[in-house]
Amino acid sequence: MKPNFAFDKINFLLIALGMLIVIVGFILMSGSVSTDAAFNPDIFSTRRIVIAPAVCLFGFLFIICAIMRKPR
């Protein structure tokens, strides 16, 4: 008798892909910092404020869809 698991191989691969997307989003958010001595205007760049959070949100939604996917 074959055991019935909640996830199959495809679910785990999709979850791993979603985690990779979230990690890429956090890497896009990283960068140089602003100190008391020197202000760095790059902390307000479009990449760090708009694109990176959108990529992270997409990754988290992708993980949720991967978890909810029913195996055949």
Backbone atoms as SQL, in Angstrom:
CREATE TABLE atoms (id INTEGER PRIMARY KEY, chain TEXT, resi INTEGER, resn TEXT, atom TEXT, x REAL, y REAL, z REAL);
INSERT INTO atoms VALUES
  (1, 'A', 1, 'MET', 'N', 0.837, -1.185, 0.000),
  (2, 'A', 1, 'MET', 'CA', 0.000, 0.000, 0.000),
  (3, 'A', 1, 'MET', 'C', 0.883, 1.250, 0.000),
  (4, 'A', 2, 'LYS', 'N', 0.612, 2.157, -0.913),
  (5, 'A', 2, 'LYS', 'CA', 1.406, 3.376, -1.045),
  (6, 'A', 2, 'LYS', 'C', 0.891, 4.430, -0.056),
  (7, 'A', 3, 'PRO', 'N', 1.808, 5.041, 0.741),
  (8, 'A', 3, 'PRO', 'CA', 1.351, 6.062, 1.694),
  (9, 'A', 3, 'PRO', 'C', 0.909, 7.337, 0.967),
  (10, 'A', 4, 'ASN', 'N', -0.093, 7.982, 1.504),
  (11, 'A', 4, 'ASN', 'CA', -0.583, 9.243, 0.932),
  (12, 'A', 4, 'ASN', 'C', 0.062, 10.413, 1.667),
  (13, 'A', 5, 'PHE', 'N', 0.909, 11.116, 0.964),
  (14, 'A', 5, 'PHE', 'CA', 1.564, 12.290, 1.530),
  (15, 'A', 5, 'PHE', 'C', 0.811, 13.545, 1.104),
  (16, 'A', 6, 'ALA', 'N', 0.898, 14.583, 1.911),
  (17, 'A', 6, 'ALA', 'CA', 0.219, 15.832, 1.585),
  (18, 'A', 6, 'ALA', 'C', 0.895, 16.532, 0.403),
  (19, 'A', 7, 'PHE', 'N', 2.215, 16.385, 0.271),
  (20, 'A', 7, 'PHE', 'CA', 2.957, 17.017, -0.815),
  (21, 'A', 7, 'PHE', 'C', 3.631, 15.956, -1.665),
  (22, 'A', 8, 'ASP', 'N', 3.798, 16.281, -2.936),
  (23, 'A', 8, 'ASP', 'CA', 4.599, 15.426, -3.801),
  (24, 'A', 8, 'ASP', 'C', 5.865, 16.183, -4.206),
  (25, 'A', 9, 'LYS', 'N', 6.614, 15.600, -5.121),
  (26, 'A', 9, 'LYS', 'CA', 7.895, 16.186, -5.515),
  (27, 'A', 9, 'LYS', 'C', 7.712, 17.576, -6.136),
  (28, 'A', 10, 'ILE', 'N', 6.663, 17.742, -6.914),
  (29, 'A', 10, 'ILE', 'CA', 6.408, 19.028, -7.574),
  (30, 'A', 10, 'ILE', 'C', 6.142, 20.120, -6.537),
  (31, 'A', 11, 'ASN', 'N', 5.373, 19.791, -5.476),
  (32, 'A', 11, 'ASN', 'CA', 5.116, 20.774, -4.423),
  (33, 'A', 11, 'ASN', 'C', 6.413, 21.262, -3.798),
  (34, 'A', 12, 'PHE', 'N', 7.300, 20.331, -3.477),
  (35, 'A', 12, 'PHE', 'CA', 8.571, 20.716, -2.848),
  (36, 'A', 12, 'PHE', 'C', 9.432, 21.548, -3.789),
  (37, 'A', 13, 'LEU', 'N', 9.422, 21.210, -5.068),
  (38, 'A', 13, 'LEU', 'CA', 10.194, 22.003, -6.024),
  (39, 'A', 13, 'LEU', 'C', 9.621, 23.416, -6.156),
  (40, 'A', 14, 'LEU', 'N', 8.290, 23.540, -6.168),
  (41, 'A', 14, 'LEU', 'CA', 7.673, 24.860, -6.256),
  (42, 'A', 14, 'LEU', 'C', 7.928, 25.688, -4.997),
  (43, 'A', 15, 'ILE', 'N', 7.909, 25.041, -3.836),
  (44, 'A', 15, 'ILE', 'CA', 8.211, 25.746, -2.589),
  (45, 'A', 15, 'ILE', 'C', 9.660, 26.227, -2.589),
  (46, 'A', 16, 'ALA', 'N', 10.574, 25.382, -3.066),
  (47, 'A', 16, 'ALA', 'CA', 11.978, 25.785, -3.138),
  (48, 'A', 16, 'ALA', 'C', 12.165, 26.942, -4.116),
  (49, 'A', 17, 'LEU', 'N', 11.443, 26.911, -5.232),
  (50, 'A', 17, 'LEU', 'CA', 11.524, 28.011, -6.193),
  (51, 'A', 17, 'LEU', 'C', 10.989, 29.307, -5.583),
  (52, 'A', 18, 'GLY', 'N', 9.897, 29.214, -4.826),
  (53, 'A', 18, 'GLY', 'CA', 9.360, 30.392, -4.142),
  (54, 'A', 18, 'GLY', 'C', 10.343, 30.949, -3.132),
  (55, 'A', 19, 'MET', 'N', 11.016, 30.074, -2.386),
  (56, 'A', 19, 'MET', 'CA', 12.033, 30.529, -1.427),
  (57, 'A', 19, 'MET', 'C', 13.175, 31.232, -2.145),
  (58, 'A', 20, 'LEU', 'N', 13.561, 30.702, -3.292),
  (59, 'A', 20, 'LEU', 'CA', 14.628, 31.329, -4.079),
  (60, 'A', 20, 'LEU', 'C', 14.204, 32.725, -4.545),
  (61, 'A', 21, 'ILE', 'N', 12.941, 32.878, -4.948),
  (62, 'A', 21, 'ILE', 'CA', 12.440, 34.189, -5.370),
  (63, 'A', 21, 'ILE', 'C', 12.469, 35.169, -4.202),
  (64, 'A', 22, 'VAL', 'N', 12.084, 34.722, -3.013),
  (65, 'A', 22, 'VAL', 'CA', 12.109, 35.592, -1.829),
  (66, 'A', 22, 'VAL', 'C', 13.544, 35.996, -1.503),
  (67, 'A', 23, 'ILE', 'N', 14.471, 35.063, -1.591),
  (68, 'A', 23, 'ILE', 'CA', 15.881, 35.371, -1.320),
  (69, 'A', 23, 'ILE', 'C', 16.402, 36.400, -2.313),
  (70, 'A', 24, 'VAL', 'N', 16.027, 36.255, -3.586),
  (71, 'A', 24, 'VAL', 'CA', 16.442, 37.247, -4.589),
  (72, 'A', 24, 'VAL', 'C', 15.871, 38.623, -4.245),
  (73, 'A', 25, 'GLY', 'N', 14.627, 38.657, -3.766),
  (74, 'A', 25, 'GLY', 'CA', 14.036, 39.935, -3.349),
  (75, 'A', 25, 'GLY', 'C', 14.802, 40.583, -2.216),
  (76, 'A', 26, 'PHE', 'N', 15.213, 39.773, -1.232),
  (77, 'A', 26, 'PHE', 'CA', 15.986, 40.333, -0.123),
  (78, 'A', 26, 'PHE', 'C', 17.374, 40.777, -0.578),
  (79, 'A', 27, 'ILE', 'N', 17.961, 40.081, -1.532),
  (80, 'A', 27, 'ILE', 'CA', 19.258, 40.511, -2.069),
  (81, 'A', 27, 'ILE', 'C', 19.100, 41.838, -2.804),
  (82, 'A', 28, 'LEU', 'N', 17.985, 41.998, -3.532),
  (83, 'A', 28, 'LEU', 'CA', 17.739, 43.274, -4.218),
  (84, 'A', 28, 'LEU', 'C', 17.553, 44.419, -3.228),
  (85, 'A', 29, 'MET', 'N', 17.034, 44.108, -2.028),
  (86, 'A', 29, 'MET', 'CA', 16.838, 45.146, -1.012),
  (87, 'A', 29, 'MET', 'C', 18.148, 45.586, -0.366),
  (88, 'A', 30, 'SER', 'N', 19.152, 44.749, -0.401),
  (89, 'A', 30, 'SER', 'CA', 20.401, 45.069, 0.285),
  (90, 'A', 30, 'SER', 'C', 21.191, 46.118, -0.500),
  (91, 'A', 31, 'GLY', 'N', 22.114, 46.730, 0.177),
  (92, 'A', 31, 'GLY', 'CA', 22.953, 47.740, -0.458),
  (93, 'A', 31, 'GLY', 'C', 23.704, 48.522, 0.594),
  (94, 'A', 32, 'SER', 'N', 24.315, 49.591, 0.151),
  (95, 'A', 32, 'SER', 'CA', 25.091, 50.401, 1.082),
  (96, 'A', 32, 'SER', 'C', 24.160, 51.163, 2.019),
  (97, 'A', 33, 'VAL', 'N', 24.675, 51.497, 3.181),
  (98, 'A', 33, 'VAL', 'CA', 23.871, 52.142, 4.218),
  (99, 'A', 33, 'VAL', 'C', 24.179, 53.625, 4.283),
  (100, 'A', 34, 'SER', 'N', 23.320, 54.336, 4.989),
  (101, 'A', 34, 'SER', 'CA', 23.524, 55.752, 5.242),
  (102, 'A', 34, 'SER', 'C', 23.999, 55.905, 6.686),
  (103, 'A', 35, 'THR', 'N', 25.054, 56.663, 6.907),
  (104, 'A', 35, 'THR', 'CA', 25.599, 56.849, 8.258),
  (105, 'A', 35, 'THR', 'C', 25.330, 58.271, 8.723),
  (106, 'A', 36, 'ASP', 'N', 25.685, 58.527, 9.972),
  (107, 'A', 36, 'ASP', 'CA', 25.542, 59.882, 10.508),
  (108, 'A', 36, 'ASP', 'C', 26.465, 60.864, 9.793),
  (109, 'A', 37, 'ALA', 'N', 27.629, 60.384, 9.378),
  (110, 'A', 37, 'ALA', 'CA', 28.607, 61.266, 8.752),
  (111, 'A', 37, 'ALA', 'C', 28.273, 61.548, 7.288),
  (112, 'A', 38, 'ALA', 'N', 27.726, 60.546, 6.592),
  (113, 'A', 38, 'ALA', 'CA', 27.474, 60.711, 5.165),
  (114, 'A', 38, 'ALA', 'C', 26.109, 60.132, 4.804),
  (115, 'A', 39, 'PHE', 'N', 25.286, 60.951, 4.153),
  (116, 'A', 39, 'PHE', 'CA', 23.971, 60.505, 3.705),
  (117, 'A', 39, 'PHE', 'C', 24.100, 59.863, 2.331),
  (118, 'A', 40, 'ASN', 'N', 23.513, 58.698, 2.182),
  (119, 'A', 40, 'ASN', 'CA', 23.553, 57.992, 0.909),
  (120, 'A', 40, 'ASN', 'C', 22.141, 57.989, 0.314),
  (121, 'A', 41, 'PRO', 'N', 21.905, 58.735, -0.757),
  (122, 'A', 41, 'PRO', 'CA', 20.550, 58.787, -1.329),
  (123, 'A', 41, 'PRO', 'C', 20.129, 57.489, -2.015),
  (124, 'A', 42, 'ASP', 'N', 21.039, 56.542, -2.163),
  (125, 'A', 42, 'ASP', 'CA', 20.715, 55.260, -2.811),
  (126, 'A', 42, 'ASP', 'C', 19.742, 54.430, -1.978),
  (127, 'A', 43, 'ILE', 'N', 19.589, 54.769, -0.693),
  (128, 'A', 43, 'ILE', 'CA', 18.646, 54.003, 0.123),
  (129, 'A', 43, 'ILE', 'C', 17.207, 54.240, -0.314),
  (130, 'A', 44, 'PHE', 'N', 16.949, 55.280, -1.094),
  (131, 'A', 44, 'PHE', 'CA', 15.613, 55.566, -1.600),
  (132, 'A', 44, 'PHE', 'C', 15.464, 55.220, -3.079),
  (133, 'A', 45, 'SER', 'N', 16.285, 54.314, -3.577),
  (134, 'A', 45, 'SER', 'CA', 16.206, 53.963, -4.995),
  (135, 'A', 45, 'SER', 'C', 14.951, 53.129, -5.273),
  (136, 'A', 46, 'THR', 'N', 14.521, 53.150, -6.510),
  (137, 'A', 46, 'THR', 'CA', 13.329, 52.406, -6.920),
  (138, 'A', 46, 'THR', 'C', 13.521, 50.906, -6.727),
  (139, 'A', 47, 'ARG', 'N', 14.728, 50.440, -6.947),
  (140, 'A', 47, 'ARG', 'CA', 15.015, 49.013, -6.776),
  (141, 'A', 47, 'ARG', 'C', 14.777, 48.566, -5.342),
  (142, 'A', 48, 'ARG', 'N', 15.179, 49.390, -4.386),
  (143, 'A', 48, 'ARG', 'CA', 15.088, 48.999, -2.971),
  (144, 'A', 48, 'ARG', 'C', 13.720, 49.263, -2.364),
  (145, 'A', 49, 'ILE', 'N', 12.962, 50.209, -2.904),
  (146, 'A', 49, 'ILE', 'CA', 11.683, 50.573, -2.299),
  (147, 'A', 49, 'ILE', 'C', 10.496, 49.919, -3.015),
  (148, 'A', 50, 'VAL', 'N', 10.600, 49.712, -4.333),
  (149, 'A', 50, 'VAL', 'CA', 9.448, 49.213, -5.090),
  (150, 'A', 50, 'VAL', 'C', 9.671, 47.796, -5.607),
  (151, 'A', 51, 'ILE', 'N', 10.758, 47.589, -6.321),
  (152, 'A', 51, 'ILE', 'CA', 10.961, 46.318, -7.024),
  (153, 'A', 51, 'ILE', 'C', 11.216, 45.171, -6.051),
  (154, 'A', 52, 'ALA', 'N', 12.117, 45.357, -5.101),
  (155, 'A', 52, 'ALA', 'CA', 12.472, 44.276, -4.178),
  (156, 'A', 52, 'ALA', 'C', 11.291, 43.823, -3.314),
  (157, 'A', 53, 'PRO', 'N', 10.502, 44.730, -2.718),
  (158, 'A', 53, 'PRO', 'CA', 9.329, 44.254, -1.972),
  (159, 'A', 53, 'PRO', 'C', 8.303, 43.550, -2.854),
  (160, 'A', 54, 'ALA', 'N', 8.151, 44.002, -4.105),
  (161, 'A', 54, 'ALA', 'CA', 7.221, 43.336, -5.020),
  (162, 'A', 54, 'ALA', 'C', 7.693, 41.916, -5.342),
  (163, 'A', 55, 'VAL', 'N', 9.003, 41.753, -5.521),
  (164, 'A', 55, 'VAL', 'CA', 9.556, 40.426, -5.785),
  (165, 'A', 55, 'VAL', 'C', 9.354, 39.518, -4.571),
  (166, 'A', 56, 'CYS', 'N', 9.574, 40.042, -3.375),
  (167, 'A', 56, 'CYS', 'CA', 9.357, 39.255, -2.154),
  (168, 'A', 56, 'CYS', 'C', 7.890, 38.871, -2.001),
  (169, 'A', 57, 'LEU', 'N', 6.998, 39.803, -2.246),
  (170, 'A', 57, 'LEU', 'CA', 5.570, 39.507, -2.154),
  (171, 'A', 57, 'LEU', 'C', 5.176, 38.428, -3.152),
  (172, 'A', 58, 'PHE', 'N', 5.671, 38.534, -4.387),
  (173, 'A', 58, 'PHE', 'CA', 5.395, 37.510, -5.384),
  (174, 'A', 58, 'PHE', 'C', 5.928, 36.155, -4.935),
  (175, 'A', 59, 'GLY', 'N', 7.117, 36.138, -4.328),
  (176, 'A', 59, 'GLY', 'CA', 7.682, 34.879, -3.835),
  (177, 'A', 59, 'GLY', 'C', 6.842, 34.260, -2.740),
  (178, 'A', 60, 'PHE', 'N', 6.366, 35.078, -1.792),
  (179, 'A', 60, 'PHE', 'CA', 5.520, 34.556, -0.723),
  (180, 'A', 60, 'PHE', 'C', 4.189, 34.048, -1.266),
  (181, 'A', 61, 'LEU', 'N', 3.588, 34.758, -2.215),
  (182, 'A', 61, 'LEU', 'CA', 2.344, 34.287, -2.833),
  (183, 'A', 61, 'LEU', 'C', 2.577, 33.001, -3.616),
  (184, 'A', 62, 'PHE', 'N', 3.728, 32.892, -4.257),
  (185, 'A', 62, 'PHE', 'CA', 4.086, 31.682, -4.992),
  (186, 'A', 62, 'PHE', 'C', 4.218, 30.496, -4.036),
  (187, 'A', 63, 'ILE', 'N', 4.802, 30.723, -2.871),
  (188, 'A', 63, 'ILE', 'CA', 4.927, 29.654, -1.872),
  (189, 'A', 63, 'ILE', 'C', 3.546, 29.222, -1.383),
  (190, 'A', 64, 'ILE', 'N', 2.660, 30.185, -1.154),
  (191, 'A', 64, 'ILE', 'CA', 1.308, 29.837, -0.707),
  (192, 'A', 64, 'ILE', 'C', 0.592, 28.999, -1.760),
  (193, 'A', 65, 'CYS', 'N', 0.727, 29.381, -3.031),
  (194, 'A', 65, 'CYS', 'CA', 0.114, 28.589, -4.104),
  (195, 'A', 65, 'CYS', 'C', 0.743, 27.208, -4.201),
  (196, 'A', 66, 'ALA', 'N', 2.038, 27.112, -3.981),
  (197, 'A', 66, 'ALA', 'CA', 2.712, 25.809, -4.022),
  (198, 'A', 66, 'ALA', 'C', 2.245, 24.914, -2.887),
  (199, 'A', 67, 'ILE', 'N', 1.981, 25.491, -1.725),
  (200, 'A', 67, 'ILE', 'CA', 1.489, 24.703, -0.588),
  (201, 'A', 67, 'ILE', 'C', 0.059, 24.232, -0.844),
  (202, 'A', 68, 'MET', 'N', -0.749, 25.092, -1.455),
  (203, 'A', 68, 'MET', 'CA', -2.146, 24.748, -1.663),
  (204, 'A', 68, 'MET', 'C', -2.387, 23.842, -2.869),
  (205, 'A', 69, 'ARG', 'N', -1.378, 23.642, -3.708),
  (206, 'A', 69, 'ARG', 'CA', -1.507, 22.788, -4.896),
  (207, 'A', 69, 'ARG', 'C', -1.771, 21.354, -4.462),
  (208, 'A', 70, 'LYS', 'N', -2.780, 20.738, -5.077),
  (209, 'A', 70, 'LYS', 'CA', -3.107, 19.351, -4.746),
  (210, 'A', 70, 'LYS', 'C', -2.281, 18.411, -5.617),
  (211, 'A', 71, 'PRO', 'N', -1.622, 17.431, -4.988),
  (212, 'A', 71, 'PRO', 'CA', -0.900, 16.446, -5.797),
  (213, 'A', 71, 'PRO', 'C', -1.898, 15.507, -6.491),
  (214, 'A', 72, 'ARG', 'N', -1.489, 14.998, -7.628),
  (215, 'A', 72, 'ARG', 'CA', -2.381, 14.104, -8.371),
  (216, 'A', 72, 'ARG', 'C', -2.430, 12.730, -7.775);
